């Protein structure tokens, strides 16, 4: 991991297209501004992980989900 020190209004460049700027530092929070082409998706990590999980779940074969559906009906009796 590369660790850099930046002050408010200072930036780093990632490649030729992505700029990450320190907008504000307030207590233990840091506000970042990210300038990137629209073709590059930018997400908070927890959102990125949730998207990955949903994609994996959606790609599971239907046969795997039949057992889950059967379990729902059994619980309602």
Buried (B, 14 or more C-beta within 10 A) or exposed (E): EEEEEBEEEEEEEEEEEBBBBBEEEEEEEEEEEEEBEEEEEEEEEEEEEEEEEEEEEEEEEEEEEEEEEEEEEEEEE
